[in-house]
Amino acid sequence: MMRFLLIGAAITAGWYAIRWSDADRSESMLTVAQVPRSAEPDAGSFACDGRTYCSEMRSCEEAVYFIRHCPGTKMDGDGDGIPCERQWCN
């Protein structure tokens, strides 16, 4: 009986942890679509130069520019429109 209570408590705690982290993330994240065009750096600030990874970027603004304007970038692994979530755009 005790084993079932512990399993139930663990499942409940896991469910709450997932719900809490998803809610926190959705409120604090800014998608590329939400970045106003006026806030986007002008074309002279950055240039497509073959860089494709987050480790090659120096800011979130630069990553946003690259994901919008440069082909073949590999900065949005989960496909949610937010580049470099762990390094720059969190």
N, CA, C and O atoms as a CHARMM CRD file, in Angstrom:
* protein
*
  360
    1    1 MET  N      0.81000  -1.18700   0.00000 PROA 1      0.00000
    2    1 MET  CA     0.00000   0.00000   0.00000 PROA 1      0.00000
    3    1 MET  C      0.86200   1.26400   0.00000 PROA 1      0.00000
    4    1 MET  O      0.57400   2.22500  -0.71300 PROA 1      0.00000
    5    2 MET  N      1.91800   1.24800   0.80600 PROA 2      0.00000
    6    2 MET  CA     2.81400   2.40600   0.88900 PROA 2      0.00000
    7    2 MET  C      3.49200   2.67200  -0.45800 PROA 2      0.00000
    8    2 MET  O      3.70600   3.82300  -0.83800 PROA 2      0.00000
    9    3 ARG  N      3.82300   1.60800  -1.16200 PROA 3      0.00000
   10    3 ARG  CA     4.46200   1.73900  -2.46200 PROA 3      0.00000
   11    3 ARG  C      3.55400   2.48600  -3.43600 PROA 3      0.00000
   12    3 ARG  O      4.03400   3.33300  -4.19000 PROA 3      0.00000
   13    4 PHE  N      2.26400   2.19300  -3.43800 PROA 4      0.00000
   14    4 PHE  CA     1.31500   2.86200  -4.32800 PROA 4      0.00000
   15    4 PHE  C      1.17400   4.34400  -3.98300 PROA 4      0.00000
   16    4 PHE  O      1.05300   5.18500  -4.87400 PROA 4      0.00000
   17    5 LEU  N      1.19100   4.65700  -2.69900 PROA 5      0.00000
   18    5 LEU  CA     1.11900   6.06000  -2.28300 PROA 5      0.00000
   19    5 LEU  C      2.35300   6.82800  -2.73800 PROA 5      0.00000
   20    5 LEU  O      2.24300   7.96400  -3.19900 PROA 5      0.00000
   21    6 LEU  N      3.51800   6.21900  -2.61100 PROA 6      0.00000
   22    6 LEU  CA     4.75000   6.87800  -3.05000 PROA 6      0.00000
   23    6 LEU  C      4.76800   7.07700  -4.56200 PROA 6      0.00000
   24    6 LEU  O      5.17900   8.13100  -5.04500 PROA 6      0.00000
   25    7 ILE  N      4.33000   6.07900  -5.30100 PROA 7      0.00000
   26    7 ILE  CA     4.27200   6.20000  -6.76000 PROA 7      0.00000
   27    7 ILE  C      3.28300   7.29600  -7.15200 PROA 7      0.00000
   28    7 ILE  O      3.57500   8.10700  -8.03100 PROA 7      0.00000
   29    8 GLY  N      2.13000   7.32500  -6.51500 PROA 8      0.00000
   30    8 GLY  CA     1.13400   8.35800  -6.79400 PROA 8      0.00000
   31    8 GLY  C      1.66000   9.74900  -6.48100 PROA 8      0.00000
   32    8 GLY  O      1.43700  10.68600  -7.24700 PROA 8      0.00000
   33    9 ALA  N      2.35800   9.88700  -5.36100 PROA 9      0.00000
   34    9 ALA  CA     2.92400  11.18300  -4.98800 PROA 9      0.00000
   35    9 ALA  C      3.99200  11.61600  -5.98800 PROA 9      0.00000
   36    9 ALA  O      4.05900  12.79200  -6.34600 PROA 9      0.00000
   37   10 ALA  N      4.82300  10.68600  -6.44000 PROA 10     0.00000
   38   10 ALA  CA     5.86100  11.01400  -7.41400 PROA 10     0.00000
   39   10 ALA  C      5.25000  11.45300  -8.74700 PROA 10     0.00000
   40   10 ALA  O      5.72200  12.41100  -9.36100 PROA 10     0.00000
   41   11 ILE  N      4.22600  10.77000  -9.18600 PROA 11     0.00000
   42   11 ILE  CA     3.55900  11.13700 -10.44400 PROA 11     0.00000
   43   11 ILE  C      2.92600  12.51700 -10.31800 PROA 11     0.00000
   44   11 ILE  O      3.05000  13.34400 -11.22100 PROA 11     0.00000
   45   12 THR  N      2.25400  12.76600  -9.20700 PROA 12     0.00000
   46   12 THR  CA     1.62200  14.07200  -8.98800 PROA 12     0.00000
   47   12 THR  C      2.66400  15.18400  -8.95000 PROA 12     0.00000
   48   12 THR  O      2.46900  16.23300  -9.56400 PROA 12     0.00000
   49   13 ALA  N      3.75200  14.96900  -8.24600 PROA 13     0.00000
   50   13 ALA  CA     4.81100  15.97400  -8.16100 PROA 13     0.00000
   51   13 ALA  C      5.41800  16.23100  -9.54600 PROA 13     0.00000
   52   13 ALA  O      5.69000  17.38000  -9.89500 PROA 13     0.00000
   53   14 GLY  N      5.62700  15.19300 -10.31900 PROA 14     0.00000
   54   14 GLY  CA     6.15200  15.35400 -11.67300 PROA 14     0.00000
   55   14 GLY  C      5.21300  16.13700 -12.56400 PROA 14     0.00000
   56   14 GLY  O      5.64500  16.98600 -13.34300 PROA 14     0.00000
   57   15 TRP  N      3.93500  15.85100 -12.44900 PROA 15     0.00000
   58   15 TRP  CA     2.94100  16.56100 -13.25600 PROA 15     0.00000
   59   15 TRP  C      2.94900  18.05200 -12.92000 PROA 15     0.00000
   60   15 TRP  O      2.93300  18.89300 -13.81800 PROA 15     0.00000
   61   16 TYR  N      2.97200  18.38000 -11.61900 PROA 16     0.00000
   62   16 TYR  CA     3.00200  19.78800 -11.21600 PROA 16     0.00000
   63   16 TYR  C      4.29200  20.46800 -11.67500 PROA 16     0.00000
   64   16 TYR  O      4.26300  21.62800 -12.08500 PROA 16     0.00000
   65   17 ALA  N      5.40700  19.76900 -11.61200 PROA 17     0.00000
   66   17 ALA  CA     6.67900  20.35100 -12.04900 PROA 17     0.00000
   67   17 ALA  C      6.65100  20.67200 -13.54200 PROA 17     0.00000
   68   17 ALA  O      7.13300  21.72400 -13.96300 PROA 17     0.00000
   69   18 ILE  N      6.09600  19.77900 -14.32600 PROA 18     0.00000
   70   18 ILE  CA     6.00300  20.01200 -15.77400 PROA 18     0.00000
   71   18 ILE  C      5.07100  21.17700 -16.06400 PROA 18     0.00000
   72   18 ILE  O      5.40600  22.05000 -16.86500 PROA 18     0.00000
   73   19 ARG  N      3.91900  21.20400 -15.43400 PROA 19     0.00000
   74   19 ARG  CA     2.96300  22.30000 -15.65000 PROA 19     0.00000
   75   19 ARG  C      3.56500  23.63600 -15.24500 PROA 19     0.00000
   76   19 ARG  O      3.38700  24.62800 -15.95200 PROA 19     0.00000
   77   20 TRP  N      4.27200  23.68300 -14.12500 PROA 20     0.00000
   78   20 TRP  CA     4.86000  24.91600 -13.62800 PROA 20     0.00000
   79   20 TRP  C      5.95600  25.40500 -14.57200 PROA 20     0.00000
   80   20 TRP  O      6.00700  26.59600 -14.88200 PROA 20     0.00000
   81   21 SER  N      6.82900  24.51800 -15.03400 PROA 21     0.00000
   82   21 SER  CA     7.91900  24.94000 -15.90900 PROA 21     0.00000
   83   21 SER  C      7.40100  25.38800 -17.26200 PROA 21     0.00000
   84   21 SER  O      7.94500  26.33400 -17.83100 PROA 21     0.00000
   85   22 ASP  N      6.36600  24.74600 -17.80700 PROA 22     0.00000
   86   22 ASP  CA     5.78100  25.16800 -19.08000 PROA 22     0.00000
   87   22 ASP  C      5.14300  26.53700 -18.95500 PROA 22     0.00000
   88   22 ASP  O      5.29800  27.36600 -19.85200 PROA 22     0.00000
   89   23 ALA  N      4.42700  26.80000 -17.86700 PROA 23     0.00000
   90   23 ALA  CA     3.78700  28.09800 -17.66900 PROA 23     0.00000
   91   23 ALA  C      4.84000  29.18300 -17.51100 PROA 23     0.00000
   92   23 ALA  O      4.69100  30.27100 -18.06700 PROA 23     0.00000
   93   24 ASP  N      5.89300  28.90700 -16.77000 PROA 24     0.00000
   94   24 ASP  CA     6.95900  29.88100 -16.56100 PROA 24     0.00000
   95   24 ASP  C      7.64800  30.19500 -17.87600 PROA 24     0.00000
   96   24 ASP  O      7.92000  31.35900 -18.17200 PROA 24     0.00000
   97   25 ARG  N      7.93000  29.18200 -18.66000 PROA 25     0.00000
   98   25 ARG  CA     8.61700  29.36100 -19.93000 PROA 25     0.00000
   99   25 ARG  C      7.76500  30.15000 -20.91400 PROA 25     0.00000
  100   25 ARG  O      8.27700  31.03000 -21.60600 PROA 25     0.00000
  101   26 SER  N      6.47100  29.84700 -20.98700 PROA 26     0.00000
  102   26 SER  CA     5.62000  30.51800 -21.96400 PROA 26     0.00000
  103   26 SER  C      5.44700  31.99500 -21.64000 PROA 26     0.00000
  104   26 SER  O      5.24500  32.79900 -22.55000 PROA 26     0.00000
  105   27 GLU  N      5.52200  32.37200 -20.36800 PROA 27     0.00000
  106   27 GLU  CA     5.37500  33.77300 -20.00100 PROA 27     0.00000
  107   27 GLU  C      6.65700  34.56000 -20.21000 PROA 27     0.00000
  108   27 GLU  O      6.60500  35.75400 -20.50600 PROA 27     0.00000
  109   28 SER  N      7.80500  33.91400 -20.06000 PROA 28     0.00000
  110   28 SER  CA     9.05900  34.64800 -20.11600 PROA 28     0.00000
  111   28 SER  C      9.72900  34.60900 -21.47800 PROA 28     0.00000
  112   28 SER  O     10.62000  35.41800 -21.73900 PROA 28     0.00000
  113   29 MET  N      9.33500  33.70300 -22.34600 PROA 29     0.00000
  114   29 MET  CA     9.96700  33.58400 -23.64500 PROA 29     0.00000
  115   29 MET  C      9.40300  34.58700 -24.63700 PROA 29     0.00000
  116   29 MET  O      8.21800  34.91600 -24.60400 PROA 29     0.00000
  117   30 LEU  N     10.25200  35.05900 -25.50300 PROA 30     0.00000
  118   30 LEU  CA     9.85000  35.96800 -26.55900 PROA 30     0.00000
  119   30 LEU  C     10.14200  35.28500 -27.87400 PROA 30     0.00000
  120   30 LEU  O     11.29300  34.95700 -28.16100 PROA 30     0.00000
  121   31 THR  N      9.12500  35.06900 -28.67200 PROA 31     0.00000
  122   31 THR  CA     9.34500  34.39800 -29.94900 PROA 31     0.00000
  123   31 THR  C      9.86600  35.40100 -30.96400 PROA 31     0.00000
  124   31 THR  O      9.71000  36.61100 -30.79700 PROA 31     0.00000
  125   32 VAL  N     10.48200  34.88800 -32.01100 PROA 32     0.00000
  126   32 VAL  CA    10.99900  35.74100 -33.07100 PROA 32     0.00000
  127   32 VAL  C      9.86400  36.55100 -33.68300 PROA 32     0.00000
  128   32 VAL  O     10.05800  37.71200 -34.04300 PROA 32     0.00000
  129   33 ALA  N      8.68000  35.95200 -33.80500 PROA 33     0.00000
  130   33 ALA  CA     7.54200  36.66300 -34.37300 PROA 33     0.00000
  131   33 ALA  C      7.12000  37.83100 -33.49600 PROA 33     0.00000
  132   33 ALA  O      6.54200  38.79400 -34.00000 PROA 33     0.00000
  133   34 GLN  N      7.39500  37.77200 -32.19300 PROA 34     0.00000
  134   34 GLN  CA     7.01400  38.84100 -31.28800 PROA 34     0.00000
  135   34 GLN  C      8.03200  39.97100 -31.24000 PROA 34     0.00000
  136   34 GLN  O      7.73200  41.03900 -30.70500 PROA 34     0.00000
  137   35 VAL  N      9.21600  39.76900 -31.77800 PROA 35     0.00000
  138   35 VAL  CA    10.22100  40.82400 -31.78600 PROA 35     0.00000
  139   35 VAL  C      9.78600  41.85400 -32.81000 PROA 35     0.00000
  140   35 VAL  O      9.69800  41.53200 -33.99500 PROA 35     0.00000
  141   36 PRO  N      9.51300  43.07800 -32.39500 PROA 36     0.00000
  142   36 PRO  CA     9.05600  44.08200 -33.35200 PROA 36     0.00000
  143   36 PRO  C     10.12400  44.35900 -34.40400 PROA 36     0.00000
  144   36 PRO  O     11.31700  44.37900 -34.10000 PROA 36     0.00000
  145   37 ARG  N      9.69500  44.56700 -35.61900 PROA 37     0.00000
  146   37 ARG  CA    10.64100  44.84000 -36.70100 PROA 37     0.00000
  147   37 ARG  C     11.46000  46.09600 -36.41100 PROA 37     0.00000
  148   37 ARG  O     12.62000  46.18300 -36.81300 PROA 37     0.00000
  149   38 SER  N     10.87300  47.06100 -35.72200 PROA 38     0.00000
  150   38 SER  CA    11.60600  48.28300 -35.40500 PROA 38     0.00000
  151   38 SER  C     12.74300  48.01200 -34.42500 PROA 38     0.00000
  152   38 SER  O     13.72500  48.75300 -34.39400 PROA 38     0.00000
  153   39 ALA  N     12.61600  46.95800 -33.62700 PROA 39     0.00000
  154   39 ALA  CA    13.65400  46.61100 -32.66100 PROA 39     0.00000
  155   39 ALA  C     14.74300  45.75800 -33.30000 PROA 39     0.00000
  156   39 ALA  O     15.80900  45.55900 -32.71700 PROA 39     0.00000
  157   40 GLU  N     14.47300  45.26400 -34.48400 PROA 40     0.00000
  158   40 GLU  CA    15.45100  44.41700 -35.16800 PROA 40     0.00000
  159   40 GLU  C     16.59900  45.27600 -35.67100 PROA 40     0.00000
  160   40 GLU  O     16.36700  46.37500 -36.17500 PROA 40     0.00000
  161   41 PRO  N     17.83000  44.80100 -35.54500 PROA 41     0.00000
  162   41 PRO  CA    18.97800  45.56400 -36.02200 PROA 41     0.00000
  163   41 PRO  C     18.88300  45.81100 -37.52100 PROA 41     0.00000
  164   41 PRO  O     18.32200  45.00500 -38.26300 PROA 41     0.00000
  165   42 ASP  N     19.43500  46.92600 -37.94900 PROA 42     0.00000
  166   42 ASP  CA    19.39500  47.20100 -39.38500 PROA 42     0.00000
  167   42 ASP  C     20.32200  46.25500 -40.13000 PROA 42     0.00000
  168   42 ASP  O     21.18400  45.60900 -39.53500 PROA 42     0.00000
  169   43 ALA  N     20.13300  46.18500 -41.42400 PROA 43     0.00000
  170   43 ALA  CA    20.88600  45.23300 -42.24500 PROA 43     0.00000
  171   43 ALA  C     22.38400  45.47400 -42.17800 PROA 43     0.00000
  172   43 ALA  O     23.16000  44.55100 -42.42600 PROA 43     0.00000
  173   44 GLY  N     22.81400  46.69000 -41.85100 PROA 44     0.00000
  174   44 GLY  CA    24.23700  46.98700 -41.77400 PROA 44     0.00000
  175   44 GLY  C     24.90100  46.45600 -40.51900 PROA 44     0.00000
  176   44 GLY  O     26.12600  46.34800 -40.47100 PROA 44     0.00000
  177   45 SER  N     24.11700  46.12000 -39.50000 PROA 45     0.00000
  178   45 SER  CA    24.68300  45.64500 -38.23900 PROA 45     0.00000
  179   45 SER  C     25.22800  44.23300 -38.34100 PROA 45     0.00000
  180   45 SER  O     26.26300  43.92300 -37.75100 PROA 45     0.00000
  181   46 PHE  N     24.54200  43.37000 -39.08400 PROA 46     0.00000
  182   46 PHE  CA    24.93900  41.96900 -39.21300 PROA 46     0.00000
  183   46 PHE  C     24.91000  41.58300 -40.68700 PROA 46     0.00000
  184   46 PHE  O     24.25500  42.23000 -41.50500 PROA 46     0.00000
  185   47 ALA  N     25.62300  40.53200 -41.00000 PROA 47     0.00000
  186   47 ALA  CA    25.62300  40.03500 -42.37900 PROA 47     0.00000
  187   47 ALA  C     25.71700  38.51500 -42.34800 PROA 47     0.00000
  188   47 ALA  O     26.38900  37.93800 -41.49300 PROA 47     0.00000
  189   48 CYS  N     25.03900  37.88400 -43.28300 PROA 48     0.00000
  190   48 CYS  CA    25.10900  36.42700 -43.39800 PROA 48     0.00000
  191   48 CYS  C     26.51300  36.07200 -43.85700 PROA 48     0.00000
  192   48 CYS  O     26.91600  36.39000 -44.97600 PROA 48     0.00000
  193   49 ASP  N     27.23800  35.42000 -42.99100 PROA 49     0.00000
  194   49 ASP  CA    28.64100  35.12700 -43.29800 PROA 49     0.00000
  195   49 ASP  C     28.98500  33.65700 -43.11700 PROA 49     0.00000
  196   49 ASP  O     30.15300  33.29800 -42.97500 PROA 49     0.00000
  197   50 GLY  N     27.95800  32.80600 -43.12200 PROA 50     0.00000
  198   50 GLY  CA    28.19300  31.37300 -43.02000 PROA 50     0.00000
  199   50 GLY  C     28.06000  30.81800 -41.61600 PROA 50     0.00000
  200   50 GLY  O     28.06200  29.60000 -41.43900 PROA 50     0.00000
  201   51 ARG  N     27.94500  31.67500 -40.61700 PROA 51     0.00000
  202   51 ARG  CA    27.75800  31.17300 -39.25400 PROA 51     0.00000
  203   51 ARG  C     26.34700  30.61000 -39.13600 PROA 51     0.00000
  204   51 ARG  O     25.39400  31.19700 -39.64800 PROA 51     0.00000
  205   52 THR  N     26.21600  29.47300 -38.46100 PROA 52     0.00000
  206   52 THR  CA    24.90900  28.82600 -38.36000 PROA 52     0.00000
  207   52 THR  C     24.55800  28.39100 -36.94400 PROA 52     0.00000
  208   52 THR  O     23.40300  28.04800 -36.69200 PROA 52     0.00000
  209   53 TYR  N     25.49800  28.39000 -36.01500 PROA 53     0.00000
  210   53 TYR  CA    25.27900  27.86600 -34.66900 PROA 53     0.00000
  211   53 TYR  C     25.25900  28.96400 -33.61200 PROA 53     0.00000
  212   53 TYR  O     25.85400  30.02700 -33.78800 PROA 53     0.00000
  213   54 CYS  N     24.56100  28.68800 -32.50600 PROA 54     0.00000
  214   54 CYS  CA    24.46600  29.63200 -31.39100 PROA 54     0.00000
  215   54 CYS  C     25.83500  29.98100 -30.81800 PROA 54     0.00000
  216   54 CYS  O     26.07300  31.12000 -30.41500 PROA 54     0.00000
  217   55 SER  N     26.71800  29.01800 -30.78400 PROA 55     0.00000
  218   55 SER  CA    28.04800  29.26800 -30.22600 PROA 55     0.00000
  219   55 SER  C     28.82200  30.29600 -31.03600 PROA 55     0.00000
  220   55 SER  O     29.82400  30.83200 -30.56300 PROA 55     0.00000
  221   56 GLU  N     28.36800  30.57500 -32.24800 PROA 56     0.00000
  222   56 GLU  CA    29.03000  31.55600 -33.10000 PROA 56     0.00000
  223   56 GLU  C     28.39500  32.94600 -33.00200 PROA 56     0.00000
  224   56 GLU  O     28.90800  33.90200 -33.58300 PROA 56     0.00000
  225   57 MET  N     27.29000  33.06200 -32.27500 PROA 57     0.00000
  226   57 MET  CA    26.58800  34.33700 -32.12300 PROA 57     0.00000
  227   57 MET  C     27.12100  35.08800 -30.91200 PROA 57     0.00000
  228   57 MET  O     27.73000  34.49600 -30.02100 PROA 57     0.00000
  229   58 ARG  N     26.88600  36.40300 -30.88600 PROA 58     0.00000
  230   58 ARG  CA    27.33100  37.23200 -29.77300 PROA 58     0.00000
  231   58 ARG  C     26.17600  37.87500 -28.99700 PROA 58     0.00000
  232   58 ARG  O     26.39600  38.50900 -27.96500 PROA 58     0.00000
  233   59 SER  N     24.93700  37.70600 -29.50000 PROA 59     0.00000
  234   59 SER  CA    23.78000  38.27700 -28.80700 PROA 59     0.00000
  235   59 SER  C     22.49900  37.64200 -29.33400 PROA 59     0.00000
  236   59 SER  O     22.49900  36.97600 -30.36900 PROA 59     0.00000
  237   60 CYS  N     21.41500  37.85900 -28.60900 PROA 60     0.00000
  238   60 CYS  CA    20.10900  37.38000 -29.06800 PROA 60     0.00000
  239   60 CYS  C     19.70600  38.11200 -30.34200 PROA 60     0.00000
  240   60 CYS  O     19.16100  37.50200 -31.26200 PROA 60     0.00000
  241   61 GLU  N     19.97000  39.41400 -30.39900 PROA 61     0.00000
  242   61 GLU  CA    19.61900  40.19700 -31.58400 PROA 61     0.00000
  243   61 GLU  C     20.30500  39.65000 -32.83200 PROA 61     0.00000
  244   61 GLU  O     19.70100  39.56400 -33.90100 PROA 61     0.00000
  245   62 GLU  N     21.57100  39.28400 -32.67900 PROA 62     0.00000
  246   62 GLU  CA    22.30700  38.72300 -33.80600 PROA 62     0.00000
  247   62 GLU  C     21.68900  37.38200 -34.22200 PROA 62     0.00000
  248   62 GLU  O     21.52900  37.11900 -35.41400 PROA 62     0.00000
  249   63 ALA  N     21.34300  36.53900 -33.25000 PROA 63     0.00000
  250   63 ALA  CA    20.72800  35.24600 -33.56300 PROA 63     0.00000
  251   63 ALA  C     19.38900  35.43300 -34.26500 PROA 63     0.00000
  252   63 ALA  O     19.07700  34.70900 -35.21100 PROA 63     0.00000
  253   64 VAL  N     18.58800  36.40800 -33.80500 PROA 64     0.00000
  254   64 VAL  CA    17.30300  36.68700 -34.44600 PROA 64     0.00000
  255   64 VAL  C     17.52400  37.12400 -35.88500 PROA 64     0.00000
  256   64 VAL  O     16.81900  36.66700 -36.78500 PROA 64     0.00000
  257   65 TYR  N     18.49600  38.00500 -36.11500 PROA 65     0.00000
  258   65 TYR  CA    18.79200  38.44300 -37.48200 PROA 65     0.00000
  259   65 TYR  C     19.15800  37.24300 -38.35400 PROA 65     0.00000
  260   65 TYR  O     18.63500  37.08800 -39.45700 PROA 65     0.00000
  261   66 PHE  N     20.04900  36.40700 -37.86000 PROA 66     0.00000
  262   66 PHE  CA    20.51300  35.26500 -38.64500 PROA 66     0.00000
  263   66 PHE  C     19.37900  34.28400 -38.95500 PROA 66     0.00000
  264   66 PHE  O     19.28400  33.78200 -40.07500 PROA 66     0.00000
  265   67 ILE  N     18.51700  34.00900 -37.96700 PROA 67     0.00000
  266   67 ILE  CA    17.44600  33.04100 -38.20700 PROA 67     0.00000
  267   67 ILE  C     16.41800  33.60000 -39.19600 PROA 67     0.00000
  268   67 ILE  O     15.78600  32.83300 -39.92300 PROA 67     0.00000
  269   68 ARG  N     16.24400  34.92100 -39.23300 PROA 68     0.00000
  270   68 ARG  CA    15.28200  35.53600 -40.15600 PROA 68     0.00000
  271   68 ARG  C     15.84200  35.72500 -41.56300 PROA 68     0.00000
  272   68 ARG  O     15.10200  35.62900 -42.54300 PROA 68     0.00000
  273   69 HSD  N     17.13300  35.99000 -41.67000 PROA 69     0.00000
  274   69 HSD  CA    17.67900  36.40800 -42.96100 PROA 69     0.00000
  275   69 HSD  C     18.68200  35.46700 -43.61000 PROA 69     0.00000
  276   69 HSD  O     18.96700  35.60700 -44.79900 PROA 69     0.00000
  277   70 CYS  N     19.22100  34.52200 -42.87100 PROA 70     0.00000
  278   70 CYS  CA    20.29800  33.69800 -43.41600 PROA 70     0.00000
  279   70 CYS  C     19.84500  32.24700 -43.56900 PROA 70     0.00000
  280   70 CYS  O     19.22100  31.69400 -42.66300 PROA 70     0.00000
  281   71 PRO  N     20.15200  31.63500 -44.69700 PROA 71     0.00000
  282   71 PRO  CA    19.73600  30.24300 -44.91700 PROA 71     0.00000
  283   71 PRO  C     20.60200  29.25800 -44.13600 PROA 71     0.00000
  284   71 PRO  O     21.77500  29.51500 -43.86600 PROA 71     0.00000
  285   72 GLY  N     20.00200  28.13300 -43.78200 PROA 72     0.00000
  286   72 GLY  CA    20.73600  27.01500 -43.19800 PROA 72     0.00000
  287   72 GLY  C     21.15700  27.18500 -41.75600 PROA 72     0.00000
  288   72 GLY  O     22.08000  26.50500 -41.30700 PROA 72     0.00000
  289   73 THR  N     20.51000  28.07300 -41.01200 PROA 73     0.00000
  290   73 THR  CA    20.90100  28.21300 -39.60800 PROA 73     0.00000
  291   73 THR  C     20.43600  27.00500 -38.80800 PROA 73     0.00000
  292   73 THR  O     19.43800  26.36700 -39.14300 PROA 73     0.00000
  293   74 LYS  N     21.16900  26.70600 -37.75200 PROA 74     0.00000
  294   74 LYS  CA    20.86500  25.55200 -36.89400 PROA 74     0.00000
  295   74 LYS  C     20.75600  26.03500 -35.45600 PROA 74     0.00000
  296   74 LYS  O     21.44000  25.53500 -34.56300 PROA 74     0.00000
  297   75 MET  N     19.87400  27.02800 -35.24600 PROA 75     0.00000
  298   75 MET  CA    19.77600  27.65400 -33.93600 PROA 75     0.00000
  299   75 MET  C     18.40800  27.49600 -33.28400 PROA 75     0.00000
  300   75 MET  O     18.17200  28.05200 -32.21100 PROA 75     0.00000
  301   76 ASP  N     17.50900  26.75400 -33.90600 PROA 76     0.00000
  302   76 ASP  CA    16.16600  26.57400 -33.33700 PROA 76     0.00000
  303   76 ASP  C     15.82800  25.09600 -33.35300 PROA 76     0.00000
  304   76 ASP  O     14.99800  24.64300 -34.14100 PROA 76     0.00000
  305   77 GLY  N     16.47600  24.35900 -32.48100 PROA 77     0.00000
  306   77 GLY  CA    16.34000  22.90400 -32.46300 PROA 77     0.00000
  307   77 GLY  C     14.93800  22.39400 -32.20800 PROA 77     0.00000
  308   77 GLY  O     14.55900  21.34500 -32.72900 PROA 77     0.00000
  309   78 ASP  N     14.15600  23.11900 -31.41200 PROA 78     0.00000
  310   78 ASP  CA    12.80500  22.64100 -31.12100 PROA 78     0.00000
  311   78 ASP  C     11.74800  23.25300 -32.03700 PROA 78     0.00000
  312   78 ASP  O     10.56500  22.94600 -31.89600 PROA 78     0.00000
  313   79 GLY  N     12.15300  24.11200 -32.97100 PROA 79     0.00000
  314   79 GLY  CA    11.24500  24.63900 -33.97800 PROA 79     0.00000
  315   79 GLY  C     10.18500  25.60000 -33.46500 PROA 79     0.00000
  316   79 GLY  O      9.13500  25.75500 -34.08900 PROA 79     0.00000
  317   80 ASP  N     10.44900  26.25000 -32.32700 PROA 80     0.00000
  318   80 ASP  CA     9.44200  27.16500 -31.77600 PROA 80     0.00000
  319   80 ASP  C      9.64000  28.61600 -32.19800 PROA 80     0.00000
  320   80 ASP  O      8.90000  29.49400 -31.75500 PROA 80     0.00000
  321   81 GLY  N     10.62700  28.87700 -33.04300 PROA 81     0.00000
  322   81 GLY  CA    10.85500  30.22600 -33.53500 PROA 81     0.00000
  323   81 GLY  C     11.76900  31.06300 -32.66300 PROA 81     0.00000
  324   81 GLY  O     12.00300  32.23400 -32.96400 PROA 81     0.00000
  325   82 ILE  N     12.28900  30.49200 -31.59200 PROA 82     0.00000
  326   82 ILE  CA    13.18700  31.21600 -30.70100 PROA 82     0.00000
  327   82 ILE  C     14.58900  30.63900 -30.86400 PROA 82     0.00000
  328   82 ILE  O     14.81500  29.48300 -30.50500 PROA 82     0.00000
  329   83 PRO  N     15.53100  31.40900 -31.39300 PROA 83     0.00000
  330   83 PRO  CA    16.88700  30.88500 -31.56600 PROA 83     0.00000
  331   83 PRO  C     17.67900  30.95400 -30.26400 PROA 83     0.00000
  332   83 PRO  O     17.43600  31.82600 -29.42900 PROA 83     0.00000
  333   84 CYS  N     18.59900  30.06100 -30.09900 PROA 84     0.00000
  334   84 CYS  CA    19.59200  30.10100 -29.00600 PROA 84     0.00000
  335   84 CYS  C     18.96100  30.28500 -27.63000 PROA 84     0.00000
  336   84 CYS  O     19.38800  31.14100 -26.85500 PROA 84     0.00000
  337   85 GLU  N     17.96000  29.49400 -27.33300 PROA 85     0.00000
  338   85 GLU  CA    17.22800  29.64200 -26.06600 PROA 85     0.00000
  339   85 GLU  C     18.11500  29.43800 -24.83800 PROA 85     0.00000
  340   85 GLU  O     17.91300  30.10100 -23.82100 PROA 85     0.00000
  341   86 ARG  N     19.05800  28.56700 -24.91200 PROA 86     0.00000
  342   86 ARG  CA    19.88300  28.27200 -23.74200 PROA 86     0.00000
  343   86 ARG  C     21.02100  29.26800 -23.57500 PROA 86     0.00000
  344   86 ARG  O     21.51000  29.45900 -22.46100 PROA 86     0.00000
  345   87 GLN  N     21.45200  29.90500 -24.65900 PROA 87     0.00000
  346   87 GLN  CA    22.61700  30.78200 -24.57300 PROA 87     0.00000
  347   87 GLN  C     22.26700  32.26300 -24.60600 PROA 87     0.00000
  348   87 GLN  O     22.80300  33.03600 -23.81200 PROA 87     0.00000
  349   88 TRP  N     21.38700  32.67200 -25.50100 PROA 88     0.00000
  350   88 TRP  CA    21.16600  34.10600 -25.70600 PROA 88     0.00000
  351   88 TRP  C     19.73300  34.56400 -25.46900 PROA 88     0.00000
  352   88 TRP  O     19.52500  35.56200 -24.78100 PROA 88     0.00000
  353   89 CYS  N     18.75300  33.87900 -26.00700 PROA 89     0.00000
  354   89 CYS  CA    17.37000  34.36100 -26.00400 PROA 89     0.00000
  355   89 CYS  C     16.53000  33.62300 -24.97300 PROA 89     0.00000
  356   89 CYS  O     15.56500  32.95000 -25.33600 PROA 89     0.00000
  357   90 ASN  N     16.86500  33.73300 -23.73500 PROA 90     0.00000
  358   90 ASN  CA    16.09200  33.01600 -22.71100 PROA 90     0.00000
  359   90 ASN  C     15.32600  33.93800 -21.84400 PROA 90     0.00000
  360   90 ASN  O     14.62600  33.49300 -20.93500 PROA 90     0.00000
